[in-house]
Amino acid sequence: MAEMADRRSVARVVVPWRLSARVLGSHDVQILDLSTAGVGIEHGEPLQPGATCTLEFPLPFGSLHLAARVVWSLLRGAGPSQEGDREIRYHSGLAFTELTSEQQAALARALETLQAAHDARGRDIHR
């Protein structure tokens, strides 16, 4: 996966706390990292590379709905579910598509908030 990191055109901020989002019409996901160009997510259902979706971000982001394309998706392994069972987990990278200027501005504000929290915890930015 290091090769993917080298191809990123903008820095991503690692989310310093557990932050959920939702792929509309599908399922909940956990946001791993975020940039103005895309998002890294963890989820329990497979996503097909090349597929398009709408990602709904929670209220700290202003309840954003952003169109995205699945760039890559890999089986990560199995982990505990909220019910205590084991469940399959995937990691995927999504690229945002067709963002309006308002969505770009809201995303930039959210990234500033995440960056401040990230810096306060002394973690590195992944590029």
FIBA-994561 format. One line per field, with one value per atom (N, C-alpha, C): residue number from 1; residue in three letters; x, y, z; atom name. Coordinates in Angstrom, 3 decimals, always signed. Layout:
residues N
k = (NUM|...) $
r = (ala|...) $
east = (X|...) $
north = (Y|...) $
up = (Z|...) $
a = (CA|...) $
***
This chain:
residues 127
k = (1|1|1|2|2|2|3|3|3|4|4|4|5|5|5|6|6|6|7|7|7|8|8|8|9|9|9|10|10|10|11|11|11|12|12|12|13|13|13|14|14|14|15|15|15|16|16|16|17|17|17|18|18|18|19|19|19|20|20|20|21|21|21|22|22|22|23|23|23|24|24|24|25|25|25|26|26|26|27|27|27|28|28|28|29|29|29|30|30|30|31|31|31|32|32|32|33|33|33|34|34|34|35|35|35|36|36|36|37|37|37|38|38|38|39|39|39|40|40|40|41|41|41|42|42|42|43|43|43|44|44|44|45|45|45|46|46|46|47|47|47|48|48|48|49|49|49|50|50|50|51|51|51|52|52|52|53|53|53|54|54|54|55|55|55|56|56|56|57|57|57|58|58|58|59|59|59|60|60|60|61|61|61|62|62|62|63|63|63|64|64|64|65|65|65|66|66|66|67|67|67|68|68|68|69|69|69|70|70|70|71|71|71|72|72|72|73|73|73|74|74|74|75|75|75|76|76|76|77|77|77|78|78|78|79|79|79|80|80|80|81|81|81|82|82|82|83|83|83|84|84|84|85|85|85|86|86|86|87|87|87|88|88|88|89|89|89|90|90|90|91|91|91|92|92|92|93|93|93|94|94|94|95|95|95|96|96|96|97|97|97|98|98|98|99|99|99|100|100|100|101|101|101|102|102|102|103|103|103|104|104|104|105|105|105|106|106|106|107|107|107|108|108|108|109|109|109|110|110|110|111|111|111|112|112|112|113|113|113|114|114|114|115|115|115|116|116|116|117|117|117|118|118|118|119|119|119|120|120|120|121|121|121|122|122|122|123|123|123|124|124|124|125|125|125|126|126|126|127|127|127) $
r = (met|met|met|ala|ala|ala|glu|glu|glu|met|met|met|ala|ala|ala|asp|asp|asp|arg|arg|arg|arg|arg|arg|ser|ser|ser|val|val|val|ala|ala|ala|arg|arg|arg|val|val|val|val|val|val|val|val|val|pro|pro|pro|trp|trp|trp|arg|arg|arg|leu|leu|leu|ser|ser|ser|ala|ala|ala|arg|arg|arg|val|val|val|leu|leu|leu|gly|gly|gly|ser|ser|ser|his|his|his|asp|asp|asp|val|val|val|gln|gln|gln|ile|ile|ile|leu|leu|leu|asp|asp|asp|leu|leu|leu|ser|ser|ser|thr|thr|thr|ala|ala|ala|gly|gly|gly|val|val|val|gly|gly|gly|ile|ile|ile|glu|glu|glu|his|his|his|gly|gly|gly|glu|glu|glu|pro|pro|pro|leu|leu|leu|gln|gln|gln|pro|pro|pro|gly|gly|gly|ala|ala|ala|thr|thr|thr|cys|cys|cys|thr|thr|thr|leu|leu|leu|glu|glu|glu|phe|phe|phe|pro|pro|pro|leu|leu|leu|pro|pro|pro|phe|phe|phe|gly|gly|gly|ser|ser|ser|leu|leu|leu|his|his|his|leu|leu|leu|ala|ala|ala|ala|ala|ala|arg|arg|arg|val|val|val|val|val|val|trp|trp|trp|ser|ser|ser|leu|leu|leu|leu|leu|leu|arg|arg|arg|gly|gly|gly|ala|ala|ala|gly|gly|gly|pro|pro|pro|ser|ser|ser|gln|gln|gln|glu|glu|glu|gly|gly|gly|asp|asp|asp|arg|arg|arg|glu|glu|glu|ile|ile|ile|arg|arg|arg|tyr|tyr|tyr|his|his|his|ser|ser|ser|gly|gly|gly|leu|leu|leu|ala|ala|ala|phe|phe|phe|thr|thr|thr|glu|glu|glu|leu|leu|leu|thr|thr|thr|ser|ser|ser|glu|glu|glu|gln|gln|gln|gln|gln|gln|ala|ala|ala|ala|ala|ala|leu|leu|leu|ala|ala|ala|arg|arg|arg|ala|ala|ala|leu|leu|leu|glu|glu|glu|thr|thr|thr|leu|leu|leu|gln|gln|gln|ala|ala|ala|ala|ala|ala|his|his|his|asp|asp|asp|ala|ala|ala|arg|arg|arg|gly|gly|gly|arg|arg|arg|asp|asp|asp|ile|ile|ile|his|his|his|arg|arg|arg) $
east = (+0.802|+0.000|+0.854|+2.135|+3.025|+3.040|+2.903|+2.883|+1.717|+0.548|-0.611|-0.332|+0.311|+0.608|+1.517|+2.439|+3.360|+2.668|+1.525|+0.831|-0.151|-0.351|-1.301|-0.814|-1.728|-1.346|-1.519|-2.282|-2.474|-2.317|-1.933|-1.755|-3.102|-3.101|-4.290|-4.073|-5.133|-5.099|-5.677|-4.930|-5.423|-6.462|-7.613|-8.678|-8.292|-8.149|-7.623|-8.653|-9.851|-10.861|-11.752|-12.606|-13.512|-14.595|-14.652|-15.591|-16.321|-17.630|-18.447|-18.991|-19.255|-19.939|-20.836|-21.527|-22.418|-22.327|-22.208|-22.341|-23.837|-24.417|-25.869|-26.374|-27.474|-28.058|-27.302|-26.373|-25.541|-25.316|-24.183|-23.807|-22.927|-22.767|-21.910|-20.451|-19.601|-18.155|-17.458|-16.190|-15.349|-14.358|-14.212|-13.262|-11.889|-10.912|-9.545|-8.691|-8.802|-8.077|-8.859|-8.541|-9.344|-8.460|-8.762|-8.096|-9.118|-8.687|-9.583|-9.858|-9.068|-9.228|-9.961|-9.954|-10.580|-10.546|-10.916|-11.062|-10.677|-10.048|-9.779|-10.815|-11.426|-12.492|-12.280|-12.896|-12.971|-14.451|-14.782|-16.189|-16.336|-17.565|-17.826|-18.373|-18.738|-19.268|-18.299|-18.121|-17.180|-17.666|-16.721|-16.982|-16.209|-16.817|-16.204|-15.395|-14.070|-13.299|-13.947|-14.014|-14.656|-16.102|-16.708|-18.097|-18.185|-19.323|-19.562|-20.533|-20.432|-21.310|-21.394|-22.275|-22.367|-22.041|-21.092|-20.670|-21.304|-22.011|-22.648|-21.787|-21.261|-20.440|-21.326|-20.913|-21.731|-21.734|-22.519|-22.709|-21.447|-20.377|-19.195|-18.700|-19.083|-18.692|-19.799|-20.867|-21.958|-22.908|-22.952|-23.807|-23.597|-22.353|-21.980|-22.384|-22.798|-23.043|-22.120|-21.085|-20.086|-20.066|-20.095|-19.993|-18.549|-18.381|-17.045|-16.997|-15.774|-15.514|-14.565|-14.851|-13.984|-12.739|-11.567|-10.304|-9.725|-9.749|-9.247|-9.995|-10.033|-10.681|-10.006|-9.572|-8.853|-9.466|-9.484|-9.898|-8.834|-9.224|-8.276|-8.127|-9.225|-9.204|-10.509|-10.512|-11.704|-11.460|-12.488|-12.386|-13.697|-13.713|-14.936|-16.017|-17.248|-18.389|-18.909|-19.872|-20.460|-21.200|-21.649|-22.358|-21.393|-20.094|-19.107|-18.710|-19.369|-19.002|-17.790|-17.260|-16.182|-16.797|-16.311|-16.825|-15.685|-15.913|-14.937|-14.834|-13.609|-13.372|-12.591|-12.968|-12.312|-11.768|-10.699|-10.199|-10.307|-10.779|-10.951|-10.516|-10.090|-9.764|-10.759|-11.382|-12.366|-11.874|-12.072|-11.728|-13.022|-13.042|-14.224|-14.364|-15.612|-15.899|-16.943|-16.852|-17.881|-18.228|-17.218|-17.496|-17.839|-18.871|-19.210|-18.256|-18.250|-17.383|-17.807|-19.102|-19.584|-19.109|-19.154|-18.673|-17.169|-16.427|-14.981|-14.664|-15.403|-15.179|-15.513|-16.617|-16.996|-15.964|-15.467|-14.444|-13.146|-12.777|-11.566|-11.702|-12.885|-13.108|-13.009|-13.582|-13.516|-12.076|-11.296|-9.887|-9.092|-9.408|-8.743|-9.024|-10.262|-10.638|-9.892|-9.882|-9.175|-7.680|-7.105|-5.670|-5.311|-6.132|-5.869|-5.929|-6.919|-7.022|-5.857|-5.481|-4.364|-3.063|-2.816|-1.602|-1.564|-2.733|-2.807|-2.423|-2.633|-2.280|-0.899|-0.230|+1.156|+1.324|+0.341|+0.442|+0.913|+1.421|+1.927|+0.827|+1.050|+0.193|+0.745|-0.118|+0.313|+0.211|+1.178|+1.196|+1.097) $
north = (-1.180|+0.000|+1.257|+1.138|+2.291|+2.960|+2.172|+2.750|+3.703|+3.372|+4.243|+5.564|+5.522|+6.743|+7.655|+7.108|+7.907|+8.642|+8.144|+8.752|+9.831|+10.026|+11.038|+12.423|+13.240|+14.589|+15.603|+15.254|+16.156|+15.367|+16.063|+15.418|+15.004|+13.882|+13.414|+13.581|+13.883|+13.996|+12.709|+12.080|+10.896|+11.355|+10.722|+11.103|+10.630|+11.567|+11.211|+10.622|+10.364|+9.716|+8.893|+8.062|+7.217|+8.105|+8.129|+8.988|+8.169|+8.122|+7.341|+8.218|+7.582|+8.208|+7.129|+7.436|+6.457|+6.551|+5.381|+5.314|+5.230|+6.264|+6.314|+5.109|+4.562|+3.404|+2.123|+2.177|+1.007|+0.788|+1.269|+0.897|+1.955|+1.785|+2.681|+2.337|+3.359|+3.192|+4.001|+3.690|+4.477|+5.247|+6.533|+7.357|+7.167|+6.766|+6.564|+7.807|+8.380|+9.599|+10.361|+11.651|+12.526|+13.592|+13.957|+15.066|+15.793|+16.849|+17.560|+16.748|+15.712|+14.898|+13.589|+13.087|+11.795|+11.391|+10.132|+9.632|+8.157|+7.763|+6.358|+5.880|+4.730|+4.238|+2.774|+2.374|+0.971|+0.617|-0.588|-0.969|-2.479|-2.947|-4.368|-5.004|-4.221|-4.729|-4.384|-5.283|-4.986|-3.830|-3.042|-1.983|-2.329|-2.133|-2.474|-1.289|-1.461|-0.372|+0.082|+1.396|+1.995|+2.386|+1.818|+2.149|+3.574|+4.198|+5.525|+5.418|+6.367|+6.378|+7.798|+8.000|+9.263|+8.972|+9.708|+9.534|+10.641|+10.245|+11.197|+11.336|+12.537|+12.820|+13.340|+13.144|+13.545|+15.054|+15.458|+16.872|+17.694|+17.163|+18.023|+18.544|+17.878|+18.295|+19.071|+19.375|+20.114|+19.211|+17.937|+16.960|+16.978|+16.829|+16.842|+15.570|+15.694|+14.567|+14.770|+13.919|+14.084|+12.897|+13.178|+12.128|+11.638|+10.320|+9.740|+8.527|+8.166|+6.966|+6.084|+4.787|+3.842|+3.615|+3.983|+3.833|+2.446|+2.007|+0.684|+0.187|-1.122|-1.730|-3.066|-3.258|-4.463|-5.095|-6.415|-7.134|-6.914|-6.400|-6.084|-7.247|-7.963|-9.063|-9.122|-9.847|-9.979|-9.319|-8.712|-8.065|-8.202|-7.786|-7.935|-6.958|-7.416|-6.550|-5.977|-5.074|-4.499|-5.555|-6.617|-7.697|-8.720|-8.556|-9.480|-10.588|-10.664|-11.648|-11.132|-11.996|-11.547|-11.180|-10.086|-9.664|-9.303|-9.462|-9.124|-7.604|-7.076|-5.639|-5.358|-4.315|-3.875|-2.465|-2.126|-0.756|-0.348|+0.881|+1.380|+2.831|+3.220|+4.608|+5.148|+6.272|+6.894|+8.272|+8.611|+9.936|+10.727|+11.955|+12.793|+13.225|+13.328|+13.763|+14.864|+15.782|+16.812|+17.603|+18.041|+18.836|+20.274|+20.816|+22.221|+23.088|+24.379|+25.273|+25.283|+25.160|+25.105|+23.834|+22.702|+21.441|+21.503|+22.083|+22.226|+23.084|+24.165|+25.043|+24.321|+23.585|+22.842|+21.763|+21.099|+20.077|+20.690|+21.844|+22.532|+22.903|+23.368|+23.702|+22.448|+21.362|+20.105|+19.637|+19.775|+19.373|+20.224|+21.510|+22.382|+21.894|+21.521|+21.009|+19.714|+18.800|+17.527|+17.740|+18.657|+18.921|+19.464|+20.364|+20.922|+19.820|+18.937|+17.828|+16.866|+16.634|+15.731|+16.290|+17.574|+18.215|+18.207|+18.399|+18.421|+17.056|+16.031|+14.686|+14.255|+15.097|+14.822|+13.714|+13.528|+12.487|+13.093|+12.238|+12.667|+12.732|+13.593|+13.656|+12.653|+11.869|+10.918|+11.590|+11.390|+11.996|+10.923) $
up = (+0.000|+0.000|+0.000|+0.245|+0.240|-1.120|-2.193|-3.519|-3.681|-3.123|-3.204|-2.511|-1.370|-0.629|-1.433|-2.183|-2.964|-4.109|-4.566|-5.692|-5.265|-3.995|-3.551|-3.890|-4.412|-4.811|-3.681|-2.646|-1.507|-0.213|+0.835|+2.139|+2.704|+3.413|+4.113|+5.604|+6.302|+7.753|+8.327|+9.206|+9.899|+10.915|+10.924|+11.844|+13.246|+14.211|+15.530|+16.498|+16.056|+16.881|+15.965|+16.562|+15.775|+15.167|+13.843|+13.130|+12.083|+12.204|+11.284|+10.173|+9.044|+7.914|+7.338|+6.262|+5.652|+4.138|+3.501|+2.054|+1.810|+1.199|+1.044|+0.262|+0.734|+0.100|+0.385|+1.334|+1.572|+3.056|+3.580|+4.941|+5.605|+6.928|+7.700|+7.478|+7.554|+7.403|+8.485|+8.737|+9.635|+8.772|+9.036|+8.295|+8.919|+8.102|+8.577|+8.347|+7.158|+6.824|+5.770|+5.645|+4.807|+4.179|+2.947|+2.272|+1.415|+0.752|-0.157|-1.410|-1.648|-2.855|-2.604|-1.360|-1.113|+0.338|+0.576|+1.936|+1.987|+3.093|+3.366|+4.365|+4.107|+4.977|+5.338|+6.450|+6.849|+6.890|+6.419|+6.322|+6.308|+6.481|+6.570|+5.311|+4.325|+3.064|+1.940|+0.968|-0.113|-0.994|-1.485|-2.462|-3.727|-4.860|-6.143|-6.666|-6.911|-7.514|-8.827|-8.979|-10.147|-9.891|-8.848|-8.530|-7.990|-8.171|-7.621|-6.455|-5.556|-4.388|-3.854|-2.910|-2.187|-0.736|-0.206|+1.179|+2.011|+3.060|+3.963|+5.210|+5.434|+6.604|+7.726|+8.991|+10.137|+10.372|+11.367|+11.670|+11.909|+12.531|+12.672|+11.329|+10.246|+8.907|+8.224|+8.923|+8.321|+7.554|+7.893|+7.229|+5.716|+5.319|+3.903|+3.193|+1.939|+1.044|-0.151|-0.267|-1.324|-2.261|-3.560|-4.574|-4.618|-4.759|-4.759|-5.685|-6.070|-6.863|-6.072|-6.019|-5.314|-6.174|-5.642|-6.366|-6.116|-4.845|-4.489|-3.270|-3.100|-1.949|-1.675|-0.420|-0.040|+1.206|+1.226|+2.422|+3.487|+4.627|+5.702|+6.682|+6.923|+7.873|+8.625|+9.727|+10.545|+11.893|+12.423|+13.721|+14.460|+15.711|+16.504|+16.049|+16.046|+15.755|+17.066|+16.984|+18.195|+19.012|+18.336|+19.027|+19.626|+19.413|+19.949|+18.996|+17.846|+16.825|+16.046|+15.187|+14.288|+12.953|+12.361|+11.065|+10.129|+8.855|+7.826|+7.738|+7.602|+7.481|+6.201|+5.502|+4.281|+4.488|+3.784|+3.698|+2.240|+2.019|+0.654|+0.572|-0.621|-0.912|-1.917|-1.584|-2.458|-2.879|-4.140|-4.657|-4.823|-4.313|-4.460|-5.916|-6.361|-7.734|-7.699|-8.606|-8.814|-7.559|-6.802|-5.608|-5.999|-5.377|-5.585|-4.768|-5.009|-4.233|-2.758|-2.490|-1.110|-0.417|-1.124|-0.558|-0.313|-1.242|-1.068|+0.151|+0.338|+1.491|+2.801|+2.838|+4.043|+4.352|+3.324|+3.500|+4.024|+3.501|+3.979|+5.458|+5.867|+7.290|+8.156|+7.694|+8.442|+8.575|+7.510|+7.553|+8.534|+8.614|+9.592|+11.013|+11.289|+12.607|+12.912|+11.939|+12.118|+12.297|+11.510|+11.600|+12.980|+13.507|+14.837|+15.900|+15.797|+16.755|+16.582|+15.352|+15.040|+15.605|+15.380|+15.884|+17.410|+18.024|+19.478|+20.065|+19.322|+19.796|+19.333|+18.581|+18.197|+17.167|+16.322|+15.301|+13.993|+13.106|+11.817|+10.764|+9.788|+8.600|+7.606|+7.001|+5.973|+4.621|+3.816|+2.489|+1.449) $
a = (N|CA|C|N|CA|C|N|CA|C|N|CA|C|N|CA|C|N|CA|C|N|CA|C|N|CA|C|N|CA|C|N|CA|C|N|CA|C|N|CA|C|N|CA|C|N|CA|C|N|CA|C|N|CA|C|N|CA|C|N|CA|C|N|CA|C|N|CA|C|N|CA|C|N|CA|C|N|CA|C|N|CA|C|N|CA|C|N|CA|C|N|CA|C|N|CA|C|N|CA|C|N|CA|C|N|CA|C|N|CA|C|N|CA|C|N|CA|C|N|CA|C|N|CA|C|N|CA|C|N|CA|C|N|CA|C|N|CA|C|N|CA|C|N|CA|C|N|CA|C|N|CA|C|N|CA|C|N|CA|C|N|CA|C|N|CA|C|N|CA|C|N|CA|C|N|CA|C|N|CA|C|N|CA|C|N|CA|C|N|CA|C|N|CA|C|N|CA|C|N|CA|C|N|CA|C|N|CA|C|N|CA|C|N|CA|C|N|CA|C|N|CA|C|N|CA|C|N|CA|C|N|CA|C|N|CA|C|N|CA|C|N|CA|C|N|CA|C|N|CA|C|N|CA|C|N|CA|C|N|CA|C|N|CA|C|N|CA|C|N|CA|C|N|CA|C|N|CA|C|N|CA|C|N|CA|C|N|CA|C|N|CA|C|N|CA|C|N|CA|C|N|CA|C|N|CA|C|N|CA|C|N|CA|C|N|CA|C|N|CA|C|N|CA|C|N|CA|C|N|CA|C|N|CA|C|N|CA|C|N|CA|C|N|CA|C|N|CA|C|N|CA|C|N|CA|C|N|CA|C|N|CA|C|N|CA|C|N|CA|C|N|CA|C|N|CA|C|N|CA|C|N|CA|C|N|CA|C|N|CA|C|N|CA|C|N|CA|C|N|CA|C|N|CA|C|N|CA|C|N|CA|C|N|CA|C|N|CA|C|N|CA|C|N|CA|C|N|CA|C|N|CA|C|N|CA|C|N|CA|C|N|CA|C) $
***
